[in-house]
Amino acid sequence: MLWVKKINSSLTLKLTLPIMGVGLLLLITLVTVYNYQANKTLISQFQVITKNVSDSLVIATETDAKPANLFRVVGSLAARNNILRLVVIEQFGNIIAADNHHQNIGLSAKKGLNPIDYKFFSQLIKHTNGDKQYLIHNDIFYNLTPVHMINPSVNRLRKYYVFIAHNESEALNQASSDLIKLVLLFGCGILVMLFTLYLVQLRVLLKPLSNINSTINQPDQIILPSDKKGFGDDELGILATNYNKLVKAKLLRDSELTKAKRYIEGITEASPMLLAYVDAQRHYQFVNNRYIDWFQQPTKNYIGRHMADIFGKSLYQEIAPYIDKVLSGKPVLFEKELLIDNQPTKHLKASYLPDINEQEIVQGFFICIEDITEAKNYEIQLAEFANNLEFKQIALEDEKRVAEQALKIKSEFLASMSHEIRTPMNGVLGMLTLLMDTELTADQIHKTSLAKSSAESLLTLINDILDFSKIESGKMDFEDIDFDLSNMLGTLTETFGKQAQDKGVELILDTTQIEHTTVKADPSRIRQVLTNLVSNVIKFTQSGVISITASLYEDFDDSLNLLCEVQDTGIGIQQDKLNKIFESFTQVDASTTRKYGGTGLGLAIAKRLCQQMGGDLHAKSEAGKGSSFKFTVKLLPCETEIPSPLHLNLKESNIIIVDHNKASRQVLSSQLIRLGAHTQEASLGSEALFLLETTTFSEQENIIFIDMQLPKMNGLELATQIRKNTNFDRFKLIAMVPLATPHNRDFYESCGFQAYTFKPLTDSSLRDVLSFVSSPSIEDHTSQQTKNELTSDHPSEDATNINWPTSTRILLVEDIQINQLIVQGLLAALDLSCDIATNGLDALKILNDDDQAYDIIFMDCQMPEMDGYEATEAIRQGKAGEAAKSTPIIAMTANAMKGDEEKCLASGMDDYISKPIEPETLKGKLVEWLINKG
Ligand code: ADP
């Protein structure tokens, strides 16, 4: 029905109808209540009238019981109360006693009343004892009230009925008209209310709703508020706000989706792979361009098409088993050869991956195809290459073998050259040493010493060449032993002290930057580098200062680095030549050799040695001003702690250093400050005296170091001046003397000194002299002095001082006569002699024949018939008798290459001396094996 449709489609009607229904319900209730109330009022009014009338009749008969009075009262009561019929009926016989219709008096009720009245009278008479004493019919109220009145006939009280019919139509009409007015008023009220409601709905509901509606009809539009206040916080406001949020979220998601789609499209297009998606019905749902291009199918429209349409029947049948497998939920990987339109064969590697949804149903599958044609072709080529390579490998191995052979030959050549050169050099040098020990004229001494120095130079050159060759061929061996770095540097500096002083150059060693002096490395190689640098700087410096500065720093990997700088104020090197000096056999200019000697190999060797020890060597120089050589090498922290030298505490000591050389002063000052002293410096004697006179010194220990070679007032003069002043008695004086001092301890003591020490100062010489002056005892001083003398230029022990064990027996096994003579000569110089065996066999024979054991055997290695190694093994096996089995055997060989010493020791020898034999080395070994270990 139309109106039902209307209601369904109209929100206003839907909202208004309940209100209208409620209004109607209210109206009905109102009318009902009103009617009920009106009736009740009428009935109660009627009952009041009835009562009044009955009471009036009773009172009237009591006053005057005459019938006329009753008739009159009935008439007037009926008229007054608008009563249609007022009848008084005697109970006995139902006779009308009085009636406003007089003609009926005396008649029975049945006759005197009209039928309707009588009908109601009859009905009412049955209820005279009940509650309901009235009846209503056609707007007429009927009432029957029983009363007791005086019967005038008998003048006694008798029971009567008062029957009243009262017309209520007027009152009812009035009530009806009132009701109509009320209904109309109520109806108008409802209408006004509905209209107002509509207006309100229109404003707060319908308009915003239509606004929302028109907005949401357009896709992804934001609802704009109708006024500036924005959306209210009512349901529509919340609805609009939430809708806007939804739209924004959707827009964001859309943009992300678009981006993601773009990325995926980009990736799939950029991918060198052929990518596609096929649904469960085998229809393409996605393909990238490469896929389309690669298969070169006539149609570009893949989407929605069956795979068989694209590939053709035969190719489709070939791949169908793979498709079946992937659609059964299993991934598939396969390779395929394809022949497309007379093109060269293509190779594909395909991977099918099933697309399984949450319900475990296969929706389709992803296809990823790689074109491996190139790789396949390479594989084929590679197989061909491999074949060829096998041949080449064989050839290469041959070449390698040849190269190894060459290297071996080179090493062997090096070893034999080393041996062959050292052997005659041993002869030359040994003989010259022996010659110098004989009585010679001054001219002979001069010539012999020249020959010896030339031979030594030649040996240095040979050693350099051998070293260089060893480095080049990787044969240079490096040790890793614990040693005291400061001591090593001190000893080395002392060794060069004399040379430097002879040239009038100040040599300074600065080790203040070395905290831990015990380290692990190859001390002899570091010494070799330093020796080269220091001998160079001494060679190329005529005056000024040469300083050796060493410091240690830790690396990231916890290893230690030694940084050493050797600086001079010598001739310097031109910038353009600076890099060349590290090349082998290179000197700055040809005149260098003429003037200074040298081979041009030293720096090349030093640099390579540094590099092989994990560091490097660099030079800085300015022609005419001097040079600086800096090298680094890697060291390891020491494993076994070498006991640190006596720890001196100079806290609170005041020490004055008087030295004209600023650098010397500063280094000594830093060394002393490190030990805790307060230092002051003076460059001249006069300055020192001024300092002494003007400064207040504490009562603590006061020491003055005085350099003997001060200009103007020399050290001795200064000491004399100081000792003249008794105020300075508490100052102990230490003389810093040159190595070649002509004076002895007594002399310096007599000049007022408490001690003296040689220059250059080293850590240990400084400690020695300080510990002496701190706890002086003349013996200590002497020993310190002796020690210094020993480290400078005096032989450590005179041969005559050594007490060899009585009847020491030495066997020399040596085939070359000149070498036999040399060893004999050197031993003779030590008050020793030896027996000689000319080869290993001879040695075994001598040892076997002799009852008395030898104390030591010197064994050459390369000999005819039986070499030294074989002979040693035989001796150790007891082939030379029990006694000889444990005799110390010392190799004495010109084999000085890497591994030679190890080879000797491995054969059973106990020690090793390389040729040419140094007298000192020989003596050291004899002391060690005959005295220390004997
Ligand atoms: P050698 O000193 O035996 O000639 P080196 O390799 O030690 O060989 O030195 C190469 C050259 O570098 C030297 O000949 C010299 O010209 C130059 N040279 C080395 N040290 C110094 C230095 N301290 N001052 C000036 N020139 C130097």
Residues whose N, C-alpha, C, O or C-beta is under 5 A from the ligand:
A	BS01	ADP	N536 V537 F540 G570 I571 G572 I573 I581 T586 Q587 V588 D589 T592 G597 G598 T599 G600 L601 G602 L603 A604 S627
